[in-house]
Amino acid sequence: MEANMPILGMFPFATLKDQVEKEPERPFIVDVGGGKGQAMLAIETECPKFFGGNVILEDLPIVIDSLKSEDLPGIEPTVHDIFTLQPVKNAHVYFLRRLLHDFYNPVCLEILKNIVPAMGSVFF
Ligand SMILES: C[S@@+](CC[C@H](N)C(=O)[O-])C[C@H]1O[C@@H](n2cnc3c(N)ncnc32)[C@H](O)[C@@H]1O
């Protein structure tokens, strides 16, 4: 699976270092439907201690309740159903990996529309 869908190298997370450090009140990454947090643990290897930013791992209770916090240093496991509004506001990144492929396009739109109101403005 990792060979077919690598975690690292798909997005330059480390380039967000200055932005994350400049705005520490903003969560760094929300891993939506993040499973057991493997992707966040991999990303931490190129973003040490997540540059001081919060990282939230969201999934259903059956997944979140199975996790041990000591296995996920610096990561906050949180129950969230993607069919409800995203509760974590203004994060730098909303990360959806191996999630949307499980749903038909209209359902994907519903999932994405639940995230849009949480997103902050982007200034370049
Ligand atoms: C294929 S796994 C991908 C996990 C992780 N993103 C990864 O790349 O390894 C899909 C995940 O979506 C979660 N999921 C499915 N329906 C969900 C829902 N309604 N709300 C939140 N998470 C959901 C599953 O529990 C599962 O952990």
The ligand as a MOL file (V3000), in Angstrom:
LIG
                    3D

  0  0  0     0  0            999 V3000
M  V30 BEGIN CTAB
M  V30 COUNTS 27 29 0 0 0
M  V30 BEGIN ATOM
M  V30 1 C -8.8770 3.3560 4.1160 0
M  V30 2 S -8.8480 4.0400 5.7230 0 CHG=1
M  V30 3 C -7.6180 5.3390 5.5160 0
M  V30 4 C -6.9640 5.7200 6.8160 0
M  V30 5 C -5.8470 6.7610 6.6760 0
M  V30 6 N -6.3840 8.0150 6.1550 0
M  V30 7 C -4.7120 6.2610 5.8400 0
M  V30 8 O -4.4420 6.8210 4.7780 0
M  V30 9 O -4.0700 5.2960 6.2650 0 CHG=-1
M  V30 10 C -10.3930 5.0000 5.7890 0
M  V30 11 C -10.6830 5.5470 7.1720 0
M  V30 12 O -11.8530 6.3450 7.0880 0
M  V30 13 C -12.5570 6.1590 8.2890 0
M  V30 14 N -13.9720 6.5230 8.1260 0
M  V30 15 C -14.9260 5.8760 7.3920 0
M  V30 16 N -16.1200 6.4690 7.5290 0
M  V30 17 C -15.9250 7.5290 8.3670 0
M  V30 18 C -16.7890 8.5130 8.9120 0
M  V30 19 N -18.0900 8.5400 8.6210 0
M  V30 20 N -16.2560 9.4370 9.7420 0
M  V30 21 C -14.9300 9.4200 10.0440 0
M  V30 22 N -14.0650 8.5060 9.5670 0
M  V30 23 C -14.5550 7.5620 8.7450 0
M  V30 24 C -12.3750 4.6730 8.5930 0
M  V30 25 O -12.6720 4.3650 9.9420 0
M  V30 26 C -10.9170 4.4790 8.2170 0
M  V30 27 O -10.0460 4.6600 9.3060 0
M  V30 END ATOM
M  V30 BEGIN BOND
M  V30 1 1 1 2
M  V30 2 1 2 3
M  V30 3 1 2 10
M  V30 4 1 3 4
M  V30 5 1 4 5
M  V30 6 1 5 6
M  V30 7 1 5 7
M  V30 8 2 7 8
M  V30 9 1 7 9
M  V30 10 1 10 11
M  V30 11 1 11 12
M  V30 12 1 11 26
M  V30 13 1 12 13
M  V30 14 1 13 14
M  V30 15 1 13 24
M  V30 16 1 14 15
M  V30 17 1 14 23
M  V30 18 2 15 16
M  V30 19 1 16 17
M  V30 20 1 17 18
M  V30 21 2 17 23
M  V30 22 1 18 19
M  V30 23 2 18 20
M  V30 24 1 20 21
M  V30 25 2 21 22
M  V30 26 1 22 23
M  V30 27 1 24 25
M  V30 28 1 24 26
M  V30 29 1 26 27
M  V30 END BOND
M  V30 END CTAB
M  END
